C-alpha cells in the first residue's frame, strides 16, 4: 500500500501544490523505494512523497507570462481597447459585426462543395466580372451584419454599383468599405480566399466635388463623397483569411494583430501580437503570366530576382491569386507583392478603395511600405468608388529596391 500523503492538494496549471504554509508535492517527485526499504506492497515497490523546500519551489509558483491558459479572444480585446480609450464603443461594435460576418462566410466556404455553393451565379458586378455564388451571398452577409450593428452609416462593397446609406432606423456614423470574397476564383478548387475591410469616419465635403453630369441621386452623391477618402484617413482596417485556419487580422492604428478562429468554441483567439514585417524577404509575388505586358523596367527587375544572389540562391516566386493570402504570408515572412499596370490594364487590376488602401494600411502599420510606383498608396484620394490602381507593397527594403528600377 502506498504511503499516504497528509496534505490537502490544490490543482495548479503546472503542478499539484499545497498552500504557502505547507510543502509542495508533485507527481513528478514520486519515486519507488529501493528493495532494501520497507514496503507493504506484494511487489516490493511503494511510492514516497519527496518534499520540495519552499525556497526551491518559489520559482515553480512564480506567475508565468504567456501561459497556454492565458487566452484572449477578440471580444475581450475590443472591450480592453474601448476601456483604454483607443477606440469607442461604436467602433468596437462595428468590428465585432464584421468578425461575425467572417465566421459565417468561413462556415459556408467549408461546406461549399456539399451544399452546392460553387460555380458562377450567372450575373456580373459593376466591373464586368462574373460573380460566383458565394460572391453574392458573402456580400449579403456583410451588409446584413453591418446594418444590424446599428453603428454603420454607409456601406460600400466591391460587388455593389454605388455606396448605400443605411436606413435611419439602424443608422450609425461609421463608413465601411469591403471586398466580401477576395480571390473568389479559388472557391471551386478549395484554395485560399479572404475578406478585406476598411472603416472611415464621416467626411463633410461639398456635393460639387462630383461632376454635374452625374446621374446619381442627391443621397447617392452624398454617399459617394463620404466614401471617397484617402487611405491615410482609415480608422481601422483588416482582413479575414480562409485557409487551413481562419485568421482575422486587424489594425486600429496601433500595430497589427491576428486572431485565429477556434472551431471548438467559435471564437477568434489572439495568436499573433504586434506583427512586424521583416525588413527584407526572399519571396516575390507577381502574376508572371503577364510578363510580356509589363513595363520594360519591371521586366528587368523580375529578371534580376530570378538570378542567384550573394547566397547563391534566387528569390522564390509564389502567386496564390488571392491578395489576402499574399499579404498574410508577407506580414509573417517578408517579401514583396506586385499587381502593376500593363498594356491591357493601364490602371492595374485591384480596387483602391476596397483592396489596396486597407491592405496598404495594414502593411504600413506592420512596418512595411506600399506604393503605386510613384506615390504612397495611402495618399491617393479616389475619384471614383471603383477606381483601380497599380500597387507594390511588402518589406521596406524590397519595395525600395523595386523603386530604384522604376524611377
N, C-alpha and C positions, 0 to 999 in steps of 0.2 A: 504494500500500500504506500502510495506516495506521501511524503511528509506534508502535512497541512501548512499552509502559509497564513498566519494570523494577521492579515492585512485586508483592509477594505480598499479594493482597487477600483479606479475610475478610468474609463477609456479616454485615451489621448490619441490624436491623429498619428503620432509616431510610436507610442508605447503605452503599456499599462503603467499608471503611476498612482501612488498614494498621495495623500495631502502633503503639504510642505513640511509638516512636523513628523512625517513617518518616512521610512525607507522606500526607495523605488524598486519595483520588481518587474523585470521584463521577461517575456517568454524566450527571448534570445539568450538569457542568462540561466536557463535551466539546463543542467548537465547531469549525466549519470555518475553515480559514485563508483569508485574503483571496487574490484572484487573483494578487497580487504575490508571495506566499510560495512557497517550494519545495514541490513536490508531485510524487510519482511516480504519482499517480492519473491515469488517462486522462481523467477528468472535471475535473481540476484542483481536486479537493476532498480534503482529508485531515482527520484529527482530531488535535488536540493536547491532551495532558493538562495541565490547569491545576492547579498545586499550591495547596493551601489552607494558609495559615500555621497552625502549631499553636495560636497564641494565638487566632486567629479560629475555629478548629474546636472549641475547648473546649465551646462551647455546644451544638454538634451531638452531642457524645459524652456529654453530661451525662445521667444517668438520668432517664427520663420517668415521671411518675406517671400512673396510669390509662391506660396504653398499651393499644391494642387487643390486644396479645399477653398482657396480664396477666389471664387468665381464671380465675375461681374458681368451682368447682362446689359443689353442696350438700353432697356428701360431705366435701370438703376443709374447707368452712366448719364443719360439725358437729365434725370432728376438732379444729379450732382452738378451738372453744368448750369442748370437753372438756378439752383441754390447759390452757386458761386458767382452768378451774375454774368456768365459768359454767353448765355442765350436767354430768351424769355420763354415763358410757359407756352406761348402760342407756337413758337418755332419748334419747341420740343414735341408738341402735338403733331405738327406737320411732318417732322422727321419720323415719328412713330407710325403715322399713317402710311408713309412711303415704305417703311420696312414691312408693314403688314401686306401691302400690295406685292412686294417682292416674295414674301413667303407663299402667297397664293400662286404666283407665276411659277415659282420653283416646283411646287406640287404638280401643277399642270404639265410642266416640261417633263417631269419624271414619269408621268403617265401618258404622255402624248401619243405614243405608239399604240397603247392599249385602248384609249378612248377616241381614237381616230381624229387627233388634232394636228396631224402632219399634213403637208401639202398646201397648195395655194387656196386662197379664199375666193379667187375669181374677180378680185377688184384691184384697183391701183390707187396709190396715195397721191398726194399733191405733186410729188416729184416725178410721177410717172413710173414708179416702181411697183412691181407685182407684190401684193400683200399676202403673207402667209396667214393661215387661220389664227395662229397664236399672236400675230401682229395685232389683229383686230381685238381679240379677247383681252390681251395684256393691256392694250390701250384703255379698254373699258374698265378694267380692274383698277388701273392707276387713277382714272378720272373719278370713279365711284369712291375710292378711298380718300382722295383729296377733298371731294365735295363733302363727304360725310364728316370730315375732320372739323368743319366749321371754322377753319382758320385760314382758308385759302381764298384769295380774291380772284385771281386769274390763272387759268391753266393753259399751257401751250405745249402741244405734243407734235412730234415729228410726223405723226400719222394724221393730223388734222390740218384743214386748209388754213384756218386762222385761229388765233388765241380765243379762248372762250371765257367770258366773265361768269363766275359762279353766282347762282341765284341769291338774291339778297337774304333770303331766309337762312342760308347756310354760309353766307359770305364772311370772309376774314380779310386780312391785309396782304398776305404773302403771295408772291408770284412764283409759280413752279413751272419750270420747263423740263421736258423729259423725252427720252427715247425709250419706249416701253420694252422693246426687244432689239438689242444690238446684235448683229450677226445672225439674223433670222434665217439666212440661207443654210446655217448649220443645224437647224432644228431636225430636219428629216434624217440626218445622219448621226444624231445624238452627240454632236460636238459642242464645244464651248459657246455659250451665249451670255448675254448680260443685259442689265438695265442701267441707264445713266440719268442723273437728275441734277438740277441746279435750282437754287432758291434765291430770289431777289426781294428787296423791299420795294414798295410802290415808288414810282418816279413821276413827278409832275413836269410835263413838257407840253408845249403848245401843239394843238392839232394841225397847225400849219406846217409841222415837220413832215407831214405826209403829203404827197403830191395831190394837187387839187383835182387831178383827173381820176383819182382813185374812186372805185365804185363801192368801197366799203361803207357800211352804215356808220353813223356817228359813234355808237357804242363800240363797234369793232375797231374803229380808228383809235379810240382811247386804249383799247387792249393792246393793239399793235405797238403803240408808242410806249406803253408801260413795259412791254416785254423786251423791246429792242434796246437793251443796256449792254455796255461792255462787261466782259468777264471780271474786270477788276472790282466791280460792284457786287459780286456774288457774296451772299451771307453764309452760304453753305453749299456744298456740292458732294457728290459721291456716286458710287455705282454698286450694283449687286452682281456678282459673278455666279453663274450657274454652271457648275462643272462637277468634278468628283466631290467637291464641297461647295456649299452655298456661302459666299463670303460677302458681307455688307461692309464696304469701305467708305469712310466718311471723313470730311473735314469741316469744321466750323470756324476756320481761320486760325486755329491753334495747333497746327500739325495734322498728321494723318493717322487714323486708327482703323483697324479692321476687326469685324465681329463675325465669327463663324457660326452658322446655324447648327444647333444641336438637335438632330431629328427626334431624339427621345422626348425632349420637353418642348420642342417648338420655339426655342428661344435663341436669339443671337447672342453669343458669348464672346467677350473681349479676348482676342487671341494675339493681336499684333498691336502693340502700343508704341506710339511715336515712330512711325515708319520713316526711315531716311533712305532715299535712293542713293546707291553707291555713286561716287563721283565719275566713275567710268565703268564700262562693261564690254563684253566681247560678243554680244548678240545684237544683230540688226534685223529689223523687220520692215521690209518693203515688198510690195507686190511686183516682183521682178518679171512677171508676165507682161508688164507694160514697159519693160526696159527700153525698147526701141522708141517709145513715145516720150520718154523723159528728155529733159534738157541735157545738152552735152556735158555741162559742168557736173550735173548729178550723176551721169553715167560714169564720169571719171572717178568720182567719189566712191561709187559702188565697186568699180573695178579695183580700186586700191584696197578696199575692205577685204576682197577675196584673195589678196596676196598675203603670203606669210609675213607676220610681223617680226619684231625683235625676238619673240619667244619661239619663232619657227612655225607659228600657227596662224591661220587666217581667222577672221571673225566668223561666227556661226550664223547662218541665215535661218530665221524662223518666221513663219507667216500663218496666222490662225484664221484670218478672215473675220475677226471679231475684235474690235477696238478694246473692249473691256478686258479680254484675255491678254492682249498685248501689253496693256498698261499695268495690269496686275503683276505680270511676270517682271516687267521693268522696274516697278517700285521695289521689288524684293531683291533682284539680282543685277539691276542696271542694264544699260544698253541704249538703243535709240530706235524709235518708230517713226516712219515717214509715210505720209499719203500726199504726194506732191501733185502739182498741176501737171498736165501732159497735153499732147497735141489734140486729144479728144475732149478732155475736161480742163478747160482753161482756168477754172477756179477750184480745182480739186474735187474730191467726191464727198467729203464729210461736211455736215452742217455745223456752222459756227455756234449757233445758239444751243443746240441740244446735245452736241457731242464734243466739239473742240474746246469751247470755253470751260465747261465743267471739268473735263479731263486735264486741261492746262492748269486750272486752279489747284487740283489735287497734286499734280506733278511739282508745281512751284512750292506748294506747302510742304512737300517732302524734300525740297532742296534741289529740284531739277529745273530744267528750262524748257520753254515752249515758244516756237516762232513759226511764222508762215514763210520764212526765208528772207524776210526783210524787216519785219517788226514783231514785237511781242504779241502773242495771240490775245492776251487779256486786255490789251489796249485798243482792240478793234471794236468799234460800235457798229452793230449790224444795221444795214439799211432796210433789210427785209427779214421776215421771220424765218424763212427757209434758205437764207444766204449760205453759200458754201465757201470754203477756204482751204488752201493748202495748209499742211501742218507737219512740223517736225518737233518731236519732244522726247525727252529722256534724260539721261545722265548729263550733268552740265558740261563735262569735258568732251563728251561725244557730240553734243549739239554745237559746241564752239568749234570743234574740228570740222563739222559739216559746213558751218558758216564760212570758214576760210575758203572752201571750194566754191560756194555760191556767190560770194561777193567779188 
